[in-house]
Amino acid sequence: MNVPFRLVSTSLTLVSCLALTACTSPPAYEPPPLATFEQGPAGEQRARLDPNALAAWARRQELPEPPQIDLVEPAVADVLLGALSDAAERRDGASYGLVGMACESLEAHRSAEAYFELAREAEPQDFRWVYYLACIHQVTGRDDSAHGLFLEALEIDASYPTTHARLAELELDAGRLGEAAQSFERYRQLVPQDWLGEVGLARVALERAQAAEALTLLERAAQKRADDFQVQHYLGRALAALGREDEARAALARAAELPKGAWFQARDRLDQELHAVTDSTTSLVEEFERLSKTQDWPALVALGEQVVAKRPGDKTMWLNLVSLYRKLGRVDDAEAAMRRAEALPGKEARVPVTRAELELARSRAAEALVAAEEALALESDSLRARAVKGRSLILLGRYGEAEAELLAVRAGAPTDAGNEFALGELYRGTGRKSEAITCYRRCLELQPGMTNARVRLRELGG
Amino acid sequence: MSRTALLFGLIVSLAACRPSGDEATTTSPSSRAFVDATAASGLLFVHDADDGDELFRLPEEMGPGGALLDHDGDADLDVFLVQGGPLVGAARRSPCVLYENDGQARFRDVTAAAGAAVVDAAPPAHAFGAAAADVDADGDVDLLVTRLGPDVLLVNDGSGRFTDATERSGLGTPGFSSSAAFFDADRDGRLDLYVCRYVDWSASKEESCFDRRGLRDYCNPLEYRAPMSDRFYRGRDGGVFQDRSEASGVAGVTGHGLGVVAADFDDDGWPDLYVANDQTPAFVWMNRDGGARFVEDAGLRGAAFDGDGVAIAGMGVAAEDLDGDLDPDLLVTNIHHQSHLGLINERGLFSDRSRRLGLSGWAVPYTGFGIALFDQDHDGSLDGFIVNGAVNRLTEPWDPQQPYAEPDQLVRMGESGFVDASDEVDSEALLGVGRGVMVGDLDGDGDLDLVVTNNRGPARLLLNQTTSAAWCLLSLRPAGGGRHAIGAEVVLHAGGRRQLRAVRPHAGYLTSNDPRVHFGLADATRIDRIDVTWPTGEVESWTDLPASRWLELRQGASPQHEERP
């Protein structure tokens, strides 16, 4: 079941919310108090709420107290106030639940809990409200009641896998190993393709000092997904418990290289829905970070533009946009984004470095060099600044200085294929053929798909 | 018997003679565990770390710490509090402050006369923590101040006046230093030093971060992608140190180091180290080749992550015997929504027993920094004081005027591990953006008092109100000179019980505690025996000692002891 919520454009935000509730409310109903807009220190638009007026309004509506938030970005205020209006008007599980979700996404646990309680009461057949309540109890340290609530959620709907996994974690932490094993087993049955069930069962086995059994389970998990932190971490622990120290160290070393954490969030649709509900800029940034692994530049640009539209003081996103526009050949847009970043307060080296990279992309080596040196004046050990400086110097024909910079980058970042290519270009351009070939070969070792290095090698007969 | 009951069998027996935590929460105001004595004490320190431009620079929110030390040799503990100061502006200079104790926990500012201000460096030098020890073994206590920028070593001339000996000492390595631990890695009688380092930060590397409300706020340290390696210095004669970070292996790994404790985890006689890293795996440095080399082995020993495989936001750390088997276990403070981490040590291998140590419930809503484990009420079991303070603006703040403030917590070991006993302290005294806690007997009455530091807020003096039960306070003097035998382990036998403590003043977060060893003796009237394992490895015993006394034990002097006033 989808939770209905209102998404209103920022320009309409609170006013539209008030207008809507004013038209549809019974006579006794009063709309939430008006918020005012203001500009933040970095130029971002902020909504200022009056928490006392909001609390008084909620009391008059016989609703639980909303979060004591006085300042928030307009989109979040829009969703929160809209949800409160709906809750006052409809008084059903979905509208109470939506307020709970909005509050919880802002980590306003007390308010969220009160609204989820109302949602549970109004709509007892919907397991989500109990599930969310259980999660709040868990993150606020009430493990025993969280356990009871997860069980209650399972009585309503036993088909949501993550309930079993969260329950199992609580049981494992409490040393209730038999129950934990049962819960992990149920998760495994519900999602047989996921390795989390085997990992959980292996953890139970490790707690029972049954390392051989744990190892078998983890090897089975590794067949499903070897490049998972948990799989390799517990594989290491099991091997260590069996005295196979070298293999254990190898597994732990593999684990160290893998992304850690967030295994619940990645598997928990309800958690994702909760955090997306306020349509906050933070949600967009999280989506941007997820998408950045895909190299889908147009999609990233679209997201980045949404972020800076809501949050014009986000220097990091402006700089991301400069790089993205540059990759897409949108030089004018890149220049405009660059100027926005440069206008924001603070003197960080990443700003002139990005400027230098932009100038270099336009083949304006002299300007790039100035910007790179400005960055190095702020942060003398910035390898990124030294790299762009080195490339600028190549274009300016100052090969000796360029080589020194690029060799320094190599010393600090020996796996940087781009730097290796730049060195190759430098050597090729100065007639140092064998050194150039070595660089291009190294490029391909580091990045086998680097076609321009392959082309250069072919040209040089290497 | 269940595993839980087995684990806590000893603790239960020790705790049987005093109220449980649940009962403790109903204690009337007249039986407060601590009272806030700040105002009357003269300890009027407010931490300053804000440039006022709302750019949320990471170092602003990390300090401050401080140290308890007897700087003037008059047998009471003075208080050194570390000041931050602006990170980018040069106009304002904020000195660290040294408060001299009159013996009754009344203090006066003697910073200028003692030369302890530490303000000579230009910004961005910004101080965070302190470690006190007699680094030159001349019988008085010296001070290391950790900073963003070069750390500073203040050497005591014996009269309580300090001079800056950083350059001569070899300790002026720049970086974002946090906690530091003096310990004798090679058991040669000269103190060595481990310094944690947090993030390779400068104002020019600052990032812009926002919270879920869309407001600018402090960044997570991972945002900087700039973990640092820690430093290890070998102590030489005369307070001179040699940087052995590379040679020892310590420079070989990086993390976000915030807390460190030295203890012999594998019982081989050589002190090892645990380092709490903020969201990067913890380090366990195992001492090898007689202190010449350290091997990072946290992964294999089960201490790099918590039991769920999470690299916790490790802040402060304490090493005490949590399960009564006479070896050092670990308690590491953590960020909110996760419990603190309780690691039980079994011959150098660690198991996450957080839940079974009671580290859920009360601990989960808050972000813990400083930690002190000690026997507040002298009943023979460990209590704890955890200092809390958020690192991001709270949506539901305790005080709207202090959006990062959280209440500190007093906890007591009960039948199911630690339970919250914060109701035994005035709630107003607990609220702040807590960072460090220093524990020591400041008023000379034999129980342990607290000094709490708050980020961009006042320091607080909490005086222990315990009046019943016996206690013991031990000064341990090493044979080869030096004021305190840092690293010495003590097993005390009294009333049919055995308790382990150690001279480990550096435990916690950014702080240095009373270097004396304290025990609660409950109803015991005499101490049957005290076994001391000195840092050099020798073991000595003393028998039949009086209770409720401050005793000085000198290495090689057994069975003689000295009663201090």
HADDOCK unambig.tbl for C-alpha pairs under 7 A between the chains (distance, minus, plus):
assign (segid A and resid 67 and name CA) (segid B and resid 396 and name CA) 6.61 0.50 0.50
assign (segid A and resid 68 and name CA) (segid B and resid 396 and name CA) 6.31 0.50 0.50
assign (segid A and resid 69 and name CA) (segid B and resid 395 and name CA) 6.61 0.50 0.50
assign (segid A and resid 72 and name CA) (segid B and resid 213 and name CA) 4.85 0.50 0.50
assign (segid A and resid 72 and name CA) (segid B and resid 214 and name CA) 6.09 0.50 0.50
assign (segid A and resid 72 and name CA) (segid B and resid 215 and name CA) 6.77 0.50 0.50
assign (segid A and resid 73 and name CA) (segid B and resid 213 and name CA) 5.83 0.50 0.50
assign (segid A and resid 73 and name CA) (segid B and resid 214 and name CA) 5.09 0.50 0.50
assign (segid A and resid 76 and name CA) (segid B and resid 213 and name CA) 6.83 0.50 0.50
assign (segid A and resid 106 and name CA) (segid B and resid 212 and name CA) 5.92 0.50 0.50
assign (segid A and resid 106 and name CA) (segid B and resid 213 and name CA) 6.64 0.50 0.50
assign (segid A and resid 106 and name CA) (segid B and resid 395 and name CA) 6.66 0.50 0.50
assign (segid A and resid 107 and name CA) (segid B and resid 395 and name CA) 6.20 0.50 0.50
assign (segid A and resid 108 and name CA) (segid B and resid 395 and name CA) 5.57 0.50 0.50
assign (segid A and resid 108 and name CA) (segid B and resid 396 and name CA) 5.72 0.50 0.50
assign (segid A and resid 139 and name CA) (segid B and resid 337 and name CA) 4.74 0.50 0.50
assign (segid A and resid 139 and name CA) (segid B and resid 364 and name CA) 6.67 0.50 0.50
assign (segid A and resid 140 and name CA) (segid B and resid 337 and name CA) 6.33 0.50 0.50
assign (segid A and resid 140 and name CA) (segid B and resid 361 and name CA) 6.97 0.50 0.50
assign (segid A and resid 140 and name CA) (segid B and resid 364 and name CA) 5.65 0.50 0.50
assign (segid A and resid 140 and name CA) (segid B and resid 365 and name CA) 4.97 0.50 0.50
assign (segid A and resid 141 and name CA) (segid B and resid 360 and name CA) 5.52 0.50 0.50
assign (segid A and resid 141 and name CA) (segid B and resid 361 and name CA) 3.69 0.50 0.50
assign (segid A and resid 141 and name CA) (segid B and resid 362 and name CA) 6.35 0.50 0.50
assign (segid A and resid 141 and name CA) (segid B and resid 363 and name CA) 6.95 0.50 0.50
assign (segid A and resid 141 and name CA) (segid B and resid 364 and name CA) 4.81 0.50 0.50
assign (segid A and resid 141 and name CA) (segid B and resid 365 and name CA) 6.43 0.50 0.50
assign (segid A and resid 142 and name CA) (segid B and resid 361 and name CA) 5.21 0.50 0.50
assign (segid A and resid 143 and name CA) (segid B and resid 361 and name CA) 6.79 0.50 0.50
assign (segid A and resid 173 and name CA) (segid B and resid 355 and name CA) 5.83 0.50 0.50
assign (segid A and resid 174 and name CA) (segid B and resid 355 and name CA) 5.94 0.50 0.50
assign (segid A and resid 174 and name CA) (segid B and resid 356 and name CA) 6.56 0.50 0.50
assign (segid A and resid 230 and name CA) (segid B and resid 309 and name CA) 6.52 0.50 0.50
assign (segid A and resid 237 and name CA) (segid B and resid 300 and name CA) 6.79 0.50 0.50
assign (segid A and resid 240 and name CA) (segid B and resid 300 and name CA) 6.45 0.50 0.50
assign (segid A and resid 249 and name CA) (segid B and resid 300 and name CA) 6.76 0.50 0.50
assign (segid A and resid 252 and name CA) (segid B and resid 299 and name CA) 6.51 0.50 0.50
assign (segid A and resid 261 and name CA) (segid B and resid 310 and name CA) 6.07 0.50 0.50
assign (segid A and resid 280 and name CA) (segid B and resid 212 and name CA) 6.73 0.50 0.50
assign (segid A and resid 281 and name CA) (segid B and resid 214 and name CA) 6.41 0.50 0.50
assign (segid A and resid 282 and name CA) (segid B and resid 211 and name CA) 6.97 0.50 0.50
assign (segid A and resid 282 and name CA) (segid B and resid 212 and name CA) 5.52 0.50 0.50
assign (segid A and resid 282 and name CA) (segid B and resid 214 and name CA) 6.81 0.50 0.50
assign (segid A and resid 314 and name CA) (segid B and resid 208 and name CA) 6.34 0.50 0.50
assign (segid A and resid 315 and name CA) (segid B and resid 208 and name CA) 6.28 0.50 0.50
assign (segid A and resid 316 and name CA) (segid B and resid 207 and name CA) 6.98 0.50 0.50
assign (segid A and resid 316 and name CA) (segid B and resid 208 and name CA) 6.22 0.50 0.50
assign (segid A and resid 347 and name CA) (segid B and resid 204 and name CA) 5.69 0.50 0.50
assign (segid A and resid 348 and name CA) (segid B and resid 203 and name CA) 6.56 0.50 0.50
assign (segid A and resid 348 and name CA) (segid B and resid 204 and name CA) 3.64 0.50 0.50
assign (segid A and resid 348 and name CA) (segid B and resid 205 and name CA) 5.46 0.50 0.50
assign (segid A and resid 348 and name CA) (segid B and resid 206 and name CA) 6.31 0.50 0.50
assign (segid A and resid 349 and name CA) (segid B and resid 204 and name CA) 5.13 0.50 0.50
assign (segid A and resid 349 and name CA) (segid B and resid 205 and name CA) 6.31 0.50 0.50
assign (segid A and resid 378 and name CA) (segid B and resid 204 and name CA) 5.84 0.50 0.50
assign (segid A and resid 379 and name CA) (segid B and resid 204 and name CA) 6.35 0.50 0.50
